[in-house]
Amino acid sequence: MIVSRGQYPELEQFMGGWFHQDWGDNGETIEEVVRDYKDGSSAEQVRKVCLEMNAFVANYGADSDAAFRKLWRSVDPMLLGHTAASFFEEVKRILAC
């Protein structure tokens, strides 16, 4: 599996900006962090990040968890009770996309 940066620019911005190593500074829960992102983002940015989450899971399929770990080491969905796919589903639910 080849995982490359730059393929999902809006998603990478979202993950790097809100789910970085100190992501708890933006909120104590996934919901608080995602709402912080949504409050500071345009509708177009939210739409793009939702599309890129769908594309990421579709592209990596069964390897989504491993690809997620390679790209975003600062947050582990498993420690939050999620797989990569279910983490993105939760984020999309909060974003209402």
N, C-alpha and C positions, 0 to 999 in steps of 0.2 A: 504494500500500500504506500503510495506516494502522497504526502500531505504537503501542500505548498501554501505559503502565505500570499496574500493578495488576491486570492480567488473570491473571497467574500469580504469586500472592503467595509461595508456598513456593519456587518456582523463582527468583524475584527475590531472596528472602532467601538462598538457597543461593549464587547467583552473586555477589551483593554481599558476602556474608560470607566466602566462601572463594576466589572468583576475582576479587578486587578488584585494584587496581593493584599491590599488594605480595603477590600471591597466592603467590609463591615462599617467603614466610615460613612458610606452612603446609605446605610440602613442596616437594621438587624436581621431582616428577613429578605428572601428573594423578592417578595412583593414590594417591600419598601424600596429596594434598590431599583427595581424595574419601574416603579412609579416615578422615582427621581429622574430616571432616564427619559421617561415619557413626558414629564413636565417640562423638560428642557430641550425637547426635540420637536422637529416639524412633523407634520402628518406624513410627508414624503419620506423622511428618514425612518419613521416607524414602519411604513409600508415596505420599504426596502429591506429593513432588518428582518421582517417577518418572511419575506420571499427568500432571503438568503438562508434563514434557518431551515425552511422547507427544502431548499436546494442542497444544503449540507447533508441533511439526513438522507435525502434521495440519492445523493452522490456516493456517500460512504456506506450506507445500508448497515449491514451487520458490523462493520468496522467503525461506526460512528463514535463509539466510546473511545477507542484507541486514537482516532483522529482528533477528537476533542482534547484528549490529554496531551497530545503532541503540540497542539496550537495554543491551548490555554491552561497552563499548569497551575495558575493561581487559584483556580476553583475546581473542586472535584465534585461533580454531580452525585457520585456514589455516596459521598459523605453527607449529602443533603437529602438522601433517600431517592435519588433519581438516576436514570440512565441519561445519556446525552439527549436522546430523543424526547424523553419525558420532561427533562429540564427545559428544552425548547418549547414543548407544548405548554408547560406552566407559564413560561415567559410570554408566549403568544396569547394565552388566556388573559393575562394581566394587561397586555397591550391592546386586547380586544381586536385581534387581527385574524 
